[in-house]
Amino acid sequence: MRCSEYLFATLKENPSDAEVISHQLMLRAGMIRKLAAGIYNYLPLGLRSLRKVEQIVREEMNRAGALELLMPMVVPADLWQESGRWQEYGKELLRFKDRKEGEFCLGPTHEEVITDVVRRDVRSYRQLPLNLYQIQTKFRDEIRPRFGLMRGREFIMKDAYSFDLDQDGADRAYEKMYQAYRRIFQRCGLKFRAVEADTGAIGGTSSHEFMVLAESGEDAIVSCSQCDYAANVEKAELKITGESTPPPMAELAKVLTPARKTIEEVAEFLGLETGRLVKTLIVETDTGEVLAVLLRGDRDLNTVKLTRLLGCAWVEMAGEETVVRMTGAPSGFAGPVGLKLKIFADCEVALLADFVTGANEKDVHFTGVNLGRDVQVDTFADLRQAEAGDPCPRCHGSLEIWRGIEVGHVFKLGTKYSKALGATVLDDQGGERPLIMGCYGIGVGRTLAAAIEQNHDQHGIIFPMAIAPFQIMVTLVNPKDSQVVEAGEVLYRELRELGVEVLLDDRDERPGSKFKDADLVGIPLRMTIGARNLEQRQVELQERRSGERELLPLAGAAAEAAARIRSALKAME
Ligand SMILES: [Zn+2]
């Protein structure tokens, strides 16, 4: 492809309404254009990358034995009424009527339609297992669409649905999809983790979210440096290390701590590590209950764990007025000794002796505080936030903290839809059984956006080879120089003959602005053809990611570039 004949629509300025980097860069690189809130045009350059992600998804789904089909985007209401979701689903479901007053919606997901497909044509266990998928445009009427393809209203998704006779079969289908997803994101060249989204009481994990690691991710996740364990920070289980409470050595004593309110200030004043202090948080629940939570001074409360433990809707730090009323002191001096509140303590506190707490008195702390003797804890539980370096709950590795963008989800659905819609099969005894389903989604556009969130620098996108719109850009420094044009044309032809996806920048523009565009669009390799190097029969090859440049002999430059592209692709498999 030649830039002069291509819709090469780069922007110099940052679009004012783009908040996240992938949105900014996709607009600036000329990959997408907004048509309405949360609705985008995919320009030729953007579509090339999108199709590559789709193709990787398709190949891996097919390899896992799933069958592609295509369901309509417009779905009649009666199917959604059968499942009960017509009423349950909020305004995200775009409902409308046709000219005959028939009710329809735009499918945000296709469980009902696929269950209908299967109940019509699958009647016997002999037709199982079955996994059907589509790559289709979906619509969800988000109240605040933003972040470009990250949270659009119209978006392209791969959704797959598995159907099995029994739980073992359903578990195998799930495992196959889990492995296929790992291959998909690996082949896209992404750093990712599969995070346990829900460990149900049924036993085993019933859901995983696939997260692309990026600083801008909306979810904080922990993952083990040694094994596959990964979880949302809120859900991360913590291994309790240490034996039992050491015996008290010190007497309980009051110390003056004038104007020292924070853990850091008190620790510094007393010449202690923050981990030798215990903080007392006064917490209020949605039902108006007030309680105290003890944590080691260097730890943070995980409110999700506390909320789950209490079985309430939410918890929050009590306001100053409540703290004063309950402790008799301004905040910063609360402590468990003599406190008339229910006391919850993080398990780690049980391993401490002779610690420091507030004394429920302004400018005063206690030293030599000990559990049992001075403080009665009502409940010990895992209540703290996981931190980098914490031991892995599954192995001897340690936890790392990342931020992640959810790009895929595998989920054991069970019989919710098959029962609601009457999708049953006959088993080998002739008995009728509801199908056991799983559902598996990948946001295709979202994966592309997440790839950019993970792979960019101040100059623009740095595409992984497998999903780059083109593999190499050949830049003619001066397209008016006949020798440059001639060498460029030869290389362009040779590269195409070698099966390389090449974009020839033959535009009559300043070299500086062409180099800027090449960096912005993020094509992995750039070959620069300039008059000076040509005198030595050489061209320059530059890698977008490392910025490294080298001179290659003109003869054989195309073959060398093609070899590097092949090996980059191979490394991602
Ligand atoms: Zn581990």
Residues whose N, C-alpha, C, O or C-beta is under 5 A from the ligand:
A	BS01	ZN	C224 Q226 C227 Y229 C392 R394 C395 G397
